[in-house]
Amino acid sequence: MEKKKIYFIYMPSPTLGRSPMQGIGGGLFAYYREDKYLAALNIHLNRNNYNWVAERDDTESDIEQLIKQSATLLVCAPGLRFQFYRNGFNKKNIIYLSTMEYMNNDVKPVIKRIKEIESEK
């Protein structure tokens, strides 16, 4: 059985006038925190035998590409609430992390939503 995919969004969606260099250099905190958050999330998923995998977004926040890649859940870095174009993606399946959740690698909001999704079956 294929694992369900979580994509971590760390850059705003492409918009007219946005510099292609925006987001390069580590996003919000410029220390590549998204890698640390993803590592913490994947460790938790593996330890608890969830059939999910978290990956870093490689589409520059292109929602059409994310949908084609079978994204089930999207996790957005702090500051992206009004800068991410969701184009019909289920808003219940987009988690916007707070700064404290992100900096402390708090995976509870993601795990809570995963449990909700799995109980809906």
C-alpha positions as CSV (number, residue, x, y, z in Angstrom):
1,M,0.0,0.0,0.0
2,E,1.4,3.4,-1.0
3,K,2.0,5.9,1.8
4,K,-0.1,9.0,1.9
5,K,1.8,12.2,1.2
6,I,2.3,15.3,3.3
7,Y,4.0,18.2,1.6
8,F,5.7,20.9,3.6
9,I,5.2,24.3,1.9
10,Y,7.9,26.9,2.9
11,M,7.6,29.4,0.1
12,P,4.6,31.6,-1.0
13,S,2.7,30.6,-4.2
14,P,3.9,32.0,-7.5
15,T,2.3,35.4,-8.1
16,L,2.9,38.2,-10.5
17,G,5.8,40.4,-9.3
18,R,7.2,37.8,-6.9
19,S,10.9,37.4,-7.2
20,P,12.0,33.9,-8.1
21,M,14.7,34.2,-5.5
22,Q,12.1,34.7,-2.7
23,G,12.3,31.9,-0.2
24,I,15.8,30.9,-1.3
25,G,18.1,30.8,1.7
26,G,15.9,28.9,4.1
27,G,12.6,30.6,4.1
28,L,11.3,32.4,7.2
29,F,14.3,31.9,9.6
30,A,17.1,31.4,7.0
31,Y,18.4,28.3,8.8
32,Y,16.7,25.7,6.7
33,R,14.3,24.9,9.6
34,E,12.0,23.1,7.2
35,D,14.5,20.2,7.1
36,K,14.5,19.9,10.8
37,Y,10.7,20.1,11.0
38,L,10.4,17.4,8.3
39,A,12.9,15.2,10.1
40,A,10.9,15.4,13.4
41,L,7.6,14.7,11.6
42,N,9.0,11.7,9.7
43,I,10.5,10.3,12.9
44,H,7.2,10.5,14.6
45,L,5.3,9.0,11.7
46,N,7.8,6.1,11.5
47,R,7.9,5.4,15.2
48,N,4.1,5.3,15.4
49,N,3.7,3.2,12.2
50,Y,1.6,5.7,10.3
51,N,1.3,5.0,6.6
52,W,2.3,8.6,5.7
53,V,5.5,10.3,4.5
54,A,6.4,14.0,4.8
55,E,8.3,15.6,2.0
56,R,9.6,19.1,1.2
57,D,7.7,20.8,-1.5
58,D,9.7,21.0,-4.7
59,T,7.0,22.7,-6.9
60,E,7.4,26.3,-5.7
61,S,4.0,26.0,-4.0
62,D,2.2,25.2,-7.3
63,I,-1.1,23.7,-6.1
64,E,-1.8,22.0,-9.4
65,Q,1.5,20.1,-9.3
66,L,0.9,19.2,-5.6
67,I,-2.5,17.7,-6.5
68,K,-0.9,15.8,-9.4
69,Q,1.7,14.4,-6.9
70,S,-1.2,13.0,-4.8
71,A,-0.8,15.4,-1.9
72,T,-3.2,14.4,0.9
73,L,-2.1,17.0,3.5
74,L,-0.2,20.3,3.2
75,V,1.7,21.8,6.0
76,C,2.6,25.5,5.6
77,A,5.4,27.3,7.4
78,P,4.5,30.4,9.5
79,G,3.6,33.5,7.5
80,L,2.1,31.7,4.5
81,R,-1.6,31.8,5.6
82,F,-2.5,34.5,3.1
83,Q,0.3,33.8,0.6
84,F,-0.6,30.3,-0.4
85,Y,-3.1,29.8,-3.3
86,R,-5.1,26.6,-2.6
87,N,-7.2,26.5,-5.8
88,G,-9.9,24.2,-4.5
89,F,-7.6,21.9,-2.3
90,N,-9.6,20.9,0.8
91,K,-8.9,23.7,3.3
92,K,-9.3,21.2,6.1
93,N,-6.2,19.5,4.8
94,I,-4.0,22.5,5.0
95,I,-2.2,23.1,8.3
96,Y,-0.7,26.5,8.9
97,L,1.9,26.2,11.6
98,S,2.4,28.9,14.2
99,T,5.9,30.2,14.8
100,M,6.2,28.4,18.1
101,E,5.0,25.1,16.6
102,Y,7.5,25.4,13.8
103,M,10.5,26.5,15.9
104,N,9.9,23.8,18.4
105,N,9.2,21.0,15.8
106,D,5.8,20.5,17.3
107,V,4.1,17.9,15.1
108,K,0.9,17.7,17.2
109,P,-1.3,19.7,14.7
110,V,-0.2,17.4,11.8
111,I,-0.8,14.2,13.8
112,K,-4.2,15.4,15.0
113,R,-5.3,16.0,11.4
114,I,-3.9,12.6,10.3
115,K,-5.9,10.9,13.0
116,E,-9.0,12.8,11.9
117,I,-8.5,11.8,8.2
118,E,-7.9,8.2,9.1
119,S,-11.1,8.1,11.3
120,E,-13.2,9.5,8.5
121,K,-12.8,6.2,6.5
